[in-house]
Each structure stands twice: as C-alpha cells, then as structure tokens.
Amino acid sequence: MDLRHRNNVNVMGNGASTLVFSHGFGCNQAMWNDLLPHFVERFRVVLYDLVGAGLSDTAAYDRDKYATLGGYAADLNQIIDEYASGPVILVGHSVSAMIGTLADRAAPGRIAAHVMIGPSPCYIDTDDYVGGFKPDDIQSLLDTLDSNYLGWSSTMAPMIMGAPGQPALSEELTNSFCRTEPEIAKHFARVTFLSDNRADIAGLPTPTLILQSTDDLIAPVCVGEYLHRVLPHSTYGLIDNVGHCPHMSAAPACAAAMESFLLPWTVAHAD
C-alpha cells in the first residue's frame, strides 16, 4: 500500500522527535501552514490528509472501514510507523484529537504526547455531560448537510472559523469544505458528530496539552475543562480566540503554548 499517495503524506524538517499534524473535519494539511514555521527547524514534521480530504486518494475511501474513527486511527498508526522517528507528538485538531486517542490506545507507548486543539470526545449533551449540542441540534445539522452540502458549507464554515476581522481564513475554510467530495463529507460528518469517545479518553496516561478557544461554537470551554479533569497528565491552555481553528486565527498564541509543552522533546534534540 502506498501510504504517501493514499494520505498525501509530506515529510519535512529536522529533529530527533517527530510532530505529526492531523487535521479536522472539512480541512486538509494546508491548515497547519501558520504553525509549521515555529517547529520545522527543530522537529521532524509529518503532514497528511485524512482519506477523503485534501489531496488524499478518494478511491481508498471505504465506507465500512471509515464507519468509525477507528479506521482513521489505523491509518494514523501506519503513517507513524512508516514516517516518524524518535518520540512522536500527535498534534490533532478537533476530531483528529480523538483519532489520535484511538491510535494511542491501539499502540500504547508509540505516541509520546498529544497536542489537542479544539478537542471534543462527545458533541451531544447527556444527563451528566455538556458537549455543546442537543440531540436535535446534531440531527438538524446532519439533515441540512445531507440535503445541501455546498450550501451548508458556505454557511457553516465562516461560523466554525469565527476569526472576526480575518475574512481570508473563512474563505480558506469554506473552499476546503467545498472541495471535499460531498458523499464522503456527509459520511464523515455523521461519524464525527455522533461519536462518543469519553470512555477512550478517560484516564489516557499520555501527556496531553489541551488548547481551547475562549469562544468556540463547536467545542465550548466546558468540554476542554472536562478533558482536563479526566486526563491525568494534561495541561490546559485557553487561547483568547473566537472560533474553532485557533491554529489558524491565533497561530502565535498556539505556538507559544506548544513551545512550553514541547520543551522536553526539544531539549532532547538539542542534546
């Protein structure tokens, strides 16, 4: 299997540790461009597109395999085995934070640390958990997406991005959403928004940095606080930002938080 072609894998940078960047729903690896300059000189960097996104091989999309996030986690572990060296830090945005969690559970010890940006283990409120959405909200979102994907993308992408005063970012995310093959996007949306990974994330022993925006339509602050409570070795960073993509709209703040967290692996390279 040609992983480079399947997932449009790109490797760059130098370092004894590897940063693997994994994007969120409707996105692609280009969304990391503002963060990369902060790390590419000191780390080996692996970028890839989830199957069905970006410049991945859409022919490799299997609805059965990707009916759960576990299919994406299996891909991620293959990419780590093939392209990473030394300690591996998984930088996962949104749903990819949970994909990284599942990859970690499947191969304990292979991922040395996680940086989770806008993570959510479950989007739907329950009696003892606030995910930010009522069941009817999620169903309405999915129904609208099913009936008019391009219209949904044009409306939702700017709301997800937030970033007031940075219209180019909303346009970039909208274009990324619209370039995704609609049937794949619809399926992935259902897998993403209906998943419940609370049992997978609870007690994960791997050091984790949680980066949350102060105002996020998709992953509200209470979700980040929940993750900080259930992850025993977590660091919580609240980024002053409006929107679900602080790695784009508040890249310097994200980079600064990551610098402090990544210091043990940076020092290891310097030695």
Secondary structure, 3 states (H helix, E strand, C coil): CCHHHHHCCEEEECCCCEEEEECCCCCCHHHHCCCHHHCCCCCEEEECCCCCCCCCCHHHCCCCHHHCHHHHHHHHHHHHHHHCCCCEEEEEECHHHHHHHHHHHHCCCCCCEEEEECCCCECECECCECCCECHHHHHHHHHHHHHCHHHHHHHHHHHHHCCCCCHHHHHHHHHHHHHCCHHHHHHHHHHHHHCECHHHHCCCCCCEEEEEEEECCCCCHHHHHHHHHHCCCEEEEEEEEECCCHHHHCHHHHHHHHHHHHHHHHHHHHC
